[in-house]
Amino acid sequence: MDISAQKHAPIYEALERFRKMRIVPFDVPGHKHGRGNPELVELLGSKCVGIDVNSMKPLDNLCHPVSVIKQAEELAAEAFGAAHAFLMVGGTTSAVQSMVLSCCKKGDKIIMPRNVHRSVINALVLCGAKPVYVNPDVDQHLGISLGMKLSQVEEAIRENPDAVAVLVNNPTYYGICSDLRSIVKIAHEYGMKVLADEAHGTHFYFGEGLPVSAMAAGADMASVSMHKSGGSLTQSSLLLTGPNVNAGYVRQIINLTQTTSGSYLLLSSLDISRRNLALRGKEAFAKVAELARYAREEINQISGYYAFAGEKINGNSIFDFDTTKLSVHTLDIGLAGIEVYDILRDEYDIQIEFGDLGNILAYLSIGDRKQEVERLVSALADIKRRYQKDKTGMLTQEYIAPDVVLTPQESFYAEKESLPIRETKGRICSEFVMCYPPGIPILAPGEAITDKIIDYILYAKEKGCSMTGPEDEKIERLNVLKER
């Protein structure tokens, strides 16, 4: 990597030049550098709204970059070890969907774990591809889904040699990684592309002692959520491609769904954040990993909690672990993770990333400090003292293996009817149901509804999980396929 080149931020530098020119705006946006919306200026500041501008020749065009955006993409590709990098302003959802749509068309098979983000299955609804699910193992104590076993991936590839791609979470929400290098090797032997959802793996490209990044492992495409651990603004992301991917075609796919009015606030934040990570990422993520280690050590001294990490590595379904993740099992104090999540926010003014039925995740990254971690540890100890109860009767399972009957596209667009949730047993779901975060579907279109799934949904609602997906905002009814 050319460090001298990485010191530049072409989009940011172009915006600075533009700001000094005092251009008279007879274009959009209509707030005209904030003059037409003083409350917006008061909220965001004049500098921010002053660079909320439209595409123009000096600032390039995201749909067809030829100057500063192109230069920023080239610097990002070099920093991440990719053949090409696309700046994305629709979040990693947009990057994931573009990745899948670039490889799959109607009727194509794609091999993937079932514990994918809804954006992956959304892409299948759009293109009509067929998922071949590899059901991950589950850690029975923690109740969480793990990575894909290499033997399971090999079996899926051998049984579906006509599949066009394999998708891998690198890492999962909990920091668990599959054997990506070996999966790439096998998939490439069968002529399949390998796609990596790296929404939670930006730091793999810059930190030391962390799991392998998708590009370093030889994957063909990766969706990297820069706004999570990379420090850019929310909704900004990168789509990386390897040398055997037609970047021009990928650009066309991106332009099918991504806005033609890319936000320069998001684009410049990607540019600046890439520069920051390229120059200071190694040192920054070493501090994050050390902070996470310290936090786990302190939390594990409070009996009843379990902050898990690398000791879970088994060389297979947990091939590697992201040591910057601070995941804590809470069930042994008799509280669901979502209950601890709510108590932390409502009574201690601490907002963590998410809680599920048995665990919480406190997201640590480059902006965290030791004093905040100490406040979290102190709050967890206090919660145990005040709220601990018997865990008898509590559900533990975060993952329920699906019964896939139809493709997501077939069922999403089929004739449907709405039924009370308790009356949907045995029917085929035609919509999504999930807790968000993490956004992994409990039910996806085309899957059979069982008593176990219904119980899980109702239990998660009762415990306070933020349920999303169905048409019915109260999640009291589900859409199912009409019976013929």
ZAMAR-969618 format. One record per residue (C-alpha): x, y, z. Coordinates in steps of 0.1 Angstrom, whole numbers, plus 5000, padded with zeros to 4 digits. Layout:
# residues N
((X Y Z));
...
END
This chain:
# residues 484
((5000 5000 5000));
((5013 5034 4990));
((5010 5054 5023));
((5018 5087 5006));
((4989 5082 4982));
((4966 5071 5011));
((4971 5105 5027));
((4948 5120 5001));
((4910 5122 5003));
((4900 5133 4968));
((4863 5138 4975));
((4869 5157 5007));
((4895 5178 4990));
((4872 5186 4961));
((4844 5196 4985));
((4868 5219 5003));
((4877 5236 4970));
((4841 5239 4961));
((4832 5255 4995));
((4858 5282 4990));
((4845 5291 4955));
((4812 5305 4968));
((4792 5292 4939));
((4757 5306 4934));
((4734 5275 4935));
((4707 5273 4908));
((4705 5235 4912));
((4693 5211 4938));
((4691 5206 4968));
((4665 5232 4974));
((4677 5243 5008));
((4704 5263 4989));
((4733 5257 5013));
((4708 5259 5042));
((4694 5294 5036));
((4659 5280 5030));
((4659 5258 5061));
((4673 5276 5091));
((4663 5249 5116));
((4683 5224 5095));
((4714 5246 5097));
((4708 5249 5135));
((4708 5211 5138));
((4736 5202 5115));
((4757 5234 5112));
((4764 5256 5082));
((4795 5237 5071));
((4776 5204 5069));
((4746 5218 5049));
((4770 5238 5028));
((4785 5207 5013));
((4752 5189 5009));
((4754 5193 4972));
((4743 5176 4940));
((4766 5159 4914));
((4784 5184 4892));
((4815 5182 4870));
((4840 5193 4897));
((4826 5168 4921));
((4821 5138 4897));
((4791 5115 4895));
((4786 5083 4916));
((4767 5066 4888));
((4796 5070 4864));
((4827 5083 4882));
((4856 5097 4861));
((4875 5120 4884));
((4874 5125 4922));
((4850 5097 4930));
((4870 5074 4907));
((4902 5084 4925));
((4886 5077 4959));
((4875 5043 4948));
((4910 5035 4935));
((4925 5045 4969));
((4899 5024 4987));
((4906 4994 4965));
((4944 4997 4973));
((4937 5001 5010));
((4915 4970 5012));
((4935 4949 4988));
((4908 4947 4962));
((4908 4949 4924));
((4880 4975 4926));
((4860 4993 4953));
((4826 5009 4949));
((4814 5036 4973));
((4779 5028 4984));
((4754 5052 4999));
((4725 5028 5005));
((4742 5010 5034));
((4756 4975 5033));
((4721 4963 5025));
((4726 4979 4990));
((4761 4964 4988));
((4749 4929 4997));
((4721 4931 4972));
((4743 4943 4944));
((4768 4915 4952));
((4741 4888 4949));
((4724 4904 4919));
((4758 4906 4901));
((4761 4868 4903));
((4726 4854 4903));
((4696 4855 4879));
((4663 4838 4881));
((4666 4800 4888));
((4702 4801 4897));
((4713 4784 4930));
((4733 4802 4956));
((4747 4783 4987));
((4746 4802 5020));
((4741 4799 5057));
((4705 4805 5068));
((4716 4830 5095));
((4721 4857 5068));
((4709 4893 5071));
((4676 4899 5055));
((4693 4919 5027));
((4706 4886 5012));
((4671 4870 5011));
((4657 4904 4998));
((4681 4900 4969));
((4667 4866 4962));
((4631 4880 4962));
((4643 4905 4935));
((4662 4882 4912));
((4644 4848 4917));
((4675 4828 4926));
((4671 4797 4948));
((4689 4795 4982));
((4706 4763 4991));
((4709 4766 5029));
((4737 4752 5050));
((4722 4751 5085));
((4748 4763 5109));
((4756 4744 5141));
((4742 4760 5173));
((4761 4765 5206));
((4736 4749 5230));
((4748 4769 5260));
((4748 4803 5243));
((4719 4795 5220));
((4736 4812 5191));
((4742 4800 5155));
((4778 4794 5145));
((4797 4794 5112));
((4794 4769 5084));
((4813 4736 5088));
((4837 4731 5059));
((4823 4695 5055));
((4787 4710 5052));
((4798 4735 5025));
((4817 4707 5006));
((4786 4686 5007));
((4763 4714 4995));
((4787 4722 4966));
((4790 4685 4956));
((4752 4681 4957));
((4746 4713 4938));
((4775 4716 4913));
((4753 4740 4892));
((4752 4766 4920));
((4768 4799 4909));
((4780 4812 4942));
((4786 4806 4979));
((4779 4834 5004));
((4797 4835 5037));
((4792 4857 5068));
((4827 4870 5077));
((4821 4874 5107));
((4786 4867 5121));
((4770 4893 5144));
((4786 4875 5173));
((4821 4876 5158));
((4823 4839 5146));
((4841 4831 5114));
((4840 4801 5090));
((4871 4787 5073));
((4869 4813 5045));
((4901 4804 5027));
((4892 4767 5024));
((4856 4776 5013));
((4871 4799 4986));
((4894 4771 4974));
((4866 4745 4971));
((4841 4769 4955));
((4866 4781 4929));
((4874 4744 4920));
((4837 4741 4910));
((4837 4775 4892));
((4816 4792 4918));
((4820 4828 4930));
((4825 4834 4967));
((4806 4864 4982));
((4814 4877 5017));
((4790 4897 5039));
((4816 4917 5059));
((4791 4941 5075));
((4809 4935 5108));
((4844 4930 5094));
((4859 4963 5082));
((4886 4961 5108));
((4898 4927 5095));
((4916 4947 5067));
((4936 4968 5091));
((4940 4952 5125));
((4966 4925 5134));
((4957 4891 5150));
((4922 4892 5136));
((4904 4867 5112));
((4913 4868 5076));
((4895 4894 5054));
((4876 4883 5024));
((4899 4899 4998));
((4930 4883 5015));
((4912 4850 5015));
((4906 4852 4977));
((4869 4859 4978));
((4854 4874 4947));
((4832 4901 4963));
((4828 4916 4998));
((4803 4940 5013));
((4821 4961 5039));
((4801 4982 5064));
((4824 5011 5069));
((4799 5029 5091));
((4800 5001 5117));
((4836 4995 5128));
((4852 5018 5102));
((4840 5052 5115));
((4822 5066 5085));
((4786 5081 5086));
((4756 5058 5090));
((4744 5043 5056));
((4779 5045 5039));
((4795 5013 5028));
((4819 4997 5004));
((4815 4969 4978));
((4848 4953 4970));
((4856 4930 4941));
((4884 4907 4932));
((4903 4904 4899));
((4879 4878 4883));
((4849 4901 4886));
((4837 4924 4858));
((4837 4957 4876));
((4818 4974 4847));
((4789 4950 4850));
((4788 4953 4888));
((4785 4991 4883));
((4755 4985 4861));
((4739 4963 4887));
((4745 4989 4914));
((4729 5015 4893));
((4697 4994 4890));
((4688 5002 4926));
((4712 5028 4941));
((4702 5065 4941));
((4714 5088 4913));
((4717 5115 4940));
((4745 5102 4961));
((4750 5122 4993));
((4784 5139 4994));
((4782 5138 5032));
((4783 5100 5030));
((4808 5099 5001));
((4832 5122 5018));
((4828 5103 5051));
((4839 5071 5033));
((4868 5089 5017));
((4880 5104 5051));
((4874 5072 5070));
((4894 5051 5044));
((4923 5076 5048));
((4920 5073 5086));
((4921 5035 5086));
((4949 5033 5061));
((4971 5057 5081));
((4961 5047 5117));
((4939 5016 5115));
((4965 4991 5128));
((4971 5011 5159));
((4935 5020 5164));
((4922 4984 5162));
((4949 4971 5185));
((4935 4994 5211));
((4899 4982 5204));
((4910 4945 5208));
((4928 4954 5240));
((4897 4972 5253));
((4875 4942 5245));
((4899 4919 5262));
((4898 4941 5293));
((4860 4943 5293));
((4857 4905 5290));
((4881 4900 5319));
((4861 4923 5341));
((4827 4910 5331));
((4837 4874 5336));
((4846 4882 5372));
((4809 4890 5378));
((4795 4855 5383));
((4765 4847 5361));
((4777 4865 5330));
((4799 4850 5303));
((4817 4872 5279));
((4829 4847 5253));
((4858 4849 5229));
((4886 4829 5213));
((4883 4800 5237));
((4853 4789 5217));
((4874 4783 5185));
((4871 4747 5174));
((4888 4749 5139));
((4855 4741 5122));
((4821 4757 5129));
((4840 4783 5149));
((4871 4785 5128));
((4881 4819 5141));
((4868 4846 5164));
((4868 4884 5161));
((4883 4894 5194));
((4871 4930 5191));
((4835 4917 5197));
((4821 4920 5232));
((4793 4895 5234));
((4779 4886 5268));
((4757 4856 5277));
((4730 4867 5303));
((4707 4838 5308));
((4724 4825 5338));
((4713 4855 5358));
((4677 4848 5347));
((4674 4877 5322));
((4671 4875 5285));
((4697 4896 5266));
((4669 4920 5254));
((4659 4926 5290));
((4694 4936 5299));
((4695 4957 5268));
((4664 4976 5279));
((4675 4980 5315));
((4709 4994 5304));
((4692 5020 5283));
((4663 5029 5305));
((4680 5030 5339));
((4717 5035 5332));
((4717 5056 5300));
((4738 5030 5282));
((4729 5021 5246));
((4743 4988 5235));
((4740 4973 5200));
((4715 4946 5206));
((4701 4920 5229));
((4686 4886 5218));
((4670 4859 5240));
((4702 4850 5257));
((4730 4875 5249));
((4739 4911 5245));
((4764 4927 5221));
((4782 4959 5231));
((4798 4972 5199));
((4834 4984 5205));
((4852 5004 5179));
((4877 5032 5173));
((4856 5058 5192));
((4854 5039 5225));
((4874 5047 5257));
((4882 5027 5289));
((4860 5048 5311));
((4828 5040 5291));
((4837 5003 5294));
((4841 5006 5331));
((4807 5022 5333));
((4792 4993 5314));
((4809 4967 5336));
((4796 4985 5367));
((4761 4987 5353));
((4761 4949 5345));
((4772 4941 5381));
((4744 4964 5395));
((4718 4948 5372));
((4728 4913 5384));
((4724 4925 5421));
((4690 4941 5415));
((4673 4919 5389));
((4688 4884 5391));
((4662 4856 5391));
((4657 4819 5384));
((4662 4811 5347));
((4638 4781 5347));
((4615 4782 5317));
((4634 4807 5296));
((4640 4800 5259));
((4676 4798 5249));
((4676 4792 5211));
((4685 4821 5188));
((4684 4799 5157));
((4656 4776 5144));
((4664 4756 5113));
((4639 4765 5085));
((4617 4742 5064));
((4620 4758 5030));
((4591 4750 5007));
((4592 4776 4979));
((4618 4802 4967));
((4616 4837 4984));
((4605 4853 4951));
((4577 4827 4944));
((4562 4831 4978));
((4567 4868 4982));
((4547 4876 4951));
((4521 4848 4954));
((4485 4853 4964));
((4483 4855 5001));
((4459 4859 5031));
((4463 4873 5066));
((4457 4850 5096));
((4461 4853 5133));
((4496 4841 5141));
((4484 4811 5162));
((4464 4799 5132));
((4493 4799 5108));
((4508 4766 5118));
((4516 4744 5088));
((4511 4773 5063));
((4538 4788 5041));
((4549 4823 5051));
((4550 4850 5024));
((4568 4877 5044));
((4597 4883 5068));
((4597 4882 5106));
((4628 4891 5125));
((4642 4908 5155));
((4661 4940 5145));
((4689 4941 5152));
((4704 4918 5141));
((4680 4915 5111));
((4684 4877 5106));
((4649 4864 5097));
((4631 4840 5120));
((4608 4834 5091));
((4615 4843 5054));
((4591 4840 5025));
((4587 4804 5013));
((4592 4788 5047));
((4568 4766 5066));
((4555 4780 5099));
((4558 4756 5129));
((4546 4757 5165));
((4583 4762 5176));
((4586 4793 5154));
((4553 4807 5166));
((4563 4802 5202));
((4597 4818 5195));
((4581 4849 5179));
((4556 4854 5207));
((4582 4849 5234));
((4606 4874 5217));
((4577 4899 5216));
((4569 4893 5252));
((4606 4899 5262));
((4607 4932 5243));
((4626 4923 5211));
((4620 4949 5183));
((4601 4927 5158));
((4600 4939 5122));
((4591 4925 5088));
((4554 4917 5086));
((4526 4939 5072));
((4509 4939 5105));
((4529 4962 5127));
((4516 4946 5159));
((4529 4912 5147));
((4495 4896 5157));
((4488 4883 5121));
((4510 4869 5094));
((4506 4867 5057));
((4506 4832 5043));
((4501 4817 5009));
((4465 4811 4999));
((4456 4774 4998));
((4444 4762 4965));
END
